[in-house]
Amino acid sequence: MALEERKNGKSKRVGLATLPTGAITTAYRAVVDLTCGACGHPIQLGELFSRHAPHKGAIHVAPACTRCRPLRVSDAGEGL
């Protein structure tokens, strides 16, 4: 999977990652400082994070730090 960067974006897509539940999600790398939408913990420039819906039925998604949603990025992930 090619590394993707949005111009003027807040993150770069790194690739697929596995959550502790075994579910697959997308891992992102912060290109600006962010705040976790679940706990308020800072996500600093360069740190990995995922995204989650803050509540069931939510239209938007919020960043989730690795404290709230630990990630295991596959070795095949690019940009690490």
Beta strands, then each sheet from edge to edge (+ up, - down):
strand 1: 4-5
strand 2: 11-18
strand 3: 24-30
strand 4: 34-35
strand 5: 42-43
strand 6: 48-52
strand 7: 62-64
strand 8: 72-73
sheet 1: 1+ 2- 3+ 6- 7+
sheet 2: 1+ 2- 8+
sheet 3: 4+ 5-
end
